[in-house]
Amino acid sequence: MVDVGCGSGQSTEVFAPYFNKITGVDPSENQIKLARSGNKLANIEYKVGGGEELPVGHGSVDMVACGQSVHWLDHGRFFMECRRVLKPNGCLVLHGYDRPVIRGFQPKVEGLGEVLERSDEIFKQFYEKCLFHPRRHHVDNHYRGIEILYESRRKIRDESAKIEFNGKFSDFVSYLSTWSGYRSFMEKISKDFENSSVIDGNSPELQKDILYQLCKELKHIWACDKLNDDEIMVNVTWDVFIIMSEVPHLKIT
């Protein structure tokens, strides 16, 4: 199989028990270096490349997987490549995950249901302020706008899976600080800082930090104002969407 947009190889390794040979492909040389340095599996190799020109032979693979990356590709060229490299009975798998939703936290408060609803409203406001690339809308739409670009004899959509995180609020905040949309917003506000951890608490710039404000508001409605972020435990989930199909037939040229 081929894992397109494999990044550092974390998702690629999931497929290792099921395939004799896996090729992970990513356009970033740095990501491929990371993947190679951490690879301990003999049936996986990593190559620099894009989904529009896959480094494998005609009709040579059983499956092409593309996780949280197909929205960056030239869709017409990518689907044509899938037709070229897949065996006649091959499978195309497109998968991704939605924005996170906070499902619970410790310590608990009274009226937890209402508090969590308010938490999600606050988080939506943060998410909408982030300056994501316009192609991000494909993820928000669970790739429905991409799925309609091709047809196949059989196509299945599954949205039953979830990713779950149970851990420190501080770790979740660190994850949010890596979002490209958050960083783009903060770069627009000021080129002098990247995240709240390097800003003095009294700096006026801090008041413009949407992640700092998110944490402050969440901790307030959770009645955790006096606790450090690493003293609060959260349960967070991401909805996963998966589209599986036989060899795609392009609808566009």
Buried (B, 14 or more C-beta within 10 A) or exposed (E): BBBBBBBBBEBBBEBBEEBEBBBBBBBBEEBBEBBBEEBEEEEBBBBBBBBBEBEBEEEBBBBBBBBBBBBBBEBBBBBBBBBBBBEEEBBBBBBBBBBBBBBBBEEEEEEEEEBBEBBBEBBEEBBEBBBBEEEBEBBBBBBEEBBEBBEBEEBEBEEEEEEEBEEBBBBBBEEBBEBEBBBBBBEEEEEEBBBBEEBEEEBEBBEBBBBBBBBEBBBEBBEBEEEEBEEBBBBBBBBBBBBBBBBBEBEEE
